[in-house]
Amino acid sequence: MSEAFSPAVSPPLRLMSALHATFSGEAAWLLPVPGRAMWAAGQPRPGLYHTVHLPDRGLMLRFAPAGLRRGRRASGAALPASVRYLAGAARLLLADGLPVPLITALIVGDEPAGPRYEHSLGLALLALWHTAAGQPVSESHLLLLMERVEREYR
């Protein structure tokens, strides 16, 4: 696998502000989403659920790994259509037997609402989950995984 991607620019100020509102300490991981005007931060999460904060959209999602397999939130409600790539990314990793560590994630960016934003969410979480699992991942590999997500889970 090729070299892992790395930040080329500093994170936006609103991400840094959202970090303080979301995490009780520092984020364990802070990375740009490859090829997107988006940043992701995360830290390990104890318990049974993933939590994803999307302050740009005023959303906070909480879901269990088993719920991802079904495409459902922890409450049993269907995931919003706007996060189908996010769920598909997790389902792909789970189906491939790769670790999907429980995390709290924060994703901010300047992507417009619509399919590109939705795709970027999946890309962001794939990058975070690989980072959380200690598995280096290249930008090209992330994009290949997202192509699979689009074919298999969209």
N, C-alpha and C positions, 0 to 999 in steps of 0.2 A: 504494500500500500504506500502511496506517496506521502510526503510530509504533511502533517496536520496544518490546517489553516491557522492564521494568527491575526490579531487585530492590526489593522493598518492605520486606523485613526482612533482618537480618544472617544469614549462613549459620550453621548449627548447629555447635557445638564439635566434634562427631565428624567433620564434614566437614573442618574445619581440621586435625584430627589425621590423618585419612586422606590429606590432601594431602601432608603431610610424608613419609608412608610410601610414597606412590605416585610423586611427582615429585622429580627431583633438584634442581629449583629451584622457582620460583613457577609456578603455573598461568597460562597465557596468557589463559584465559577462565574466569570463575566466574559462574554464573547460576542463578536459580531456574527450576524447570520450571513453566511457566504452569499455574495452576489445580491444582497438585499439592503435596503435602507432600514435595517432593524437590528436590535441588540437583544440578547437574552442573558439573564442572570439566574442563578439557582443555588440551592443548598440542599443537602440531604434532609429528608423529612422522616421523623419517626411516625409510627402508626400504620394505618391501613390505606391511606389515600394519597394520590397526587393532588397538588393544588397548583393551578396556573392562573396568575394575575395578568390581566390584559387592560391596564389603565387607559390606553388609547380608546378602547371600546366600552369602558365601564363594566367589564366582566371579570368575574372570579369563578373559575370552574374547579370543582372538586370531583375526582373520580377514582375508583378503585381499579387495580389491574384487571380483575375479573370483569368489571364493567366495560373496560376497553375492548375486551374480547367480544362483548355483546354490542358495543357501540352505545353504551348508556352511562349516565351519571351515577354517582353513588346513591342518589335518591331513587334511582330506577327510571327517571325521566330520560327521554332521548336526548342525546347531545345536540346542540344547535347545529344547523347545516353549516354555519360559518366555521365550525371547528372539525369538519369531517376529515381534513388532512391531518390535523393533530391526532385524532383518534386512529386514523389509518396508519400513521407513522408508528404509534405504539403497538398496534395490532401486528404490523409487519415484523417488528423486532421480537415480539412475543412468539409469533408463529415460527420465526427462524431460530427460536431458542436462545436469543441473545438477552442479556440482562437489561431490565428496565427498572433501575433503582427508583425507589420512592423519592420524589423531590418536591420542593416548592420552587416554582418557576415564575419569573417576571419577564415579560416580553413587551418591549416598546419599539416604535419605529415610525417611519414616515411613509409606509406603504399605503396606497389608497384602498378603501374598502372594496371587496370583490374577490375574484378568484386568485389574484396574485397575493393578496394579503393572507388568504386562507392557506395557500400553498406555502407561504413564508412561515406560518405558524408551525406547520409540520416539519419544515426544514429546521426551524429553531429548536424544536424539541428533540429531533434526531441528534442534533449537535450537542445539546445539553445531556441527553441520556448517554451518548458515547463518552462524553467527558466525565460524567458521573461514574461510569463503569470503568474508567481508566483505560478506555480503548481509543487510541489515536484514530482519527478519521480525516480523510482529505475532503476538500470541497467537491471534487469530482465523484467520490464515492457517495457523499450525501445526496448529490443530484441524481445519481443512479438509483439510490434507495427511494427517492421521491417519485421517480418515474414508475417504479414498481407500485408505490402507494397509489398513484393515479390510476394505474391499470387494474389493480386488485381490489381497492377499497373505495373508490370514488363513487 
